Amino acid sequence: MSSRFWLLAALLLVLVGVLWHAAEVSARPPALLSEHSQPAKTIPAQPVAIIPNGKQFHDPKCRYIHGKPVMVDAQTATAEGYTPDPRCMKQAMQKQ
C-alpha cells in the first residue's frame, strides 16, 4: 500500500480520537465555579427574596441584595433555578 494511504489512515484515526474526546468532554456536566453555585440542600420554610434577573435567593434582610427584591416561597425559587446566597442563607446550604 502506498504511503499516502497510511498517511490518510493515520489522519483519520487522529480525527476520530479528537471527536471522541470532544464528545466525552461535552457530555460531562460543568464543574461548579464557586460556592455561590451550590444548590440548596435544605429548602427554607420562610419566604425568600429574589431579583428577577438574579441567580440567588436571599434572606429578606440580606444586605447583599442588589436591586428591587421580589418575595417568593423558597420552593418556587429553587424550582426556578435560584441558589442560596452563602452569606445570608447558610442554613440552606447545610443538610439537616
Buried (B, 14 or more C-beta within 10 A) or exposed (E): EEEEEEEEEEEEEEEEEEEEEEEEEEEEEEEEEEEEEEEBEBBBEEBBBBBEEBEBBBBEEBEEBEEEBEEBBBEEBBEEEBBBBBEBBEEBBEEE
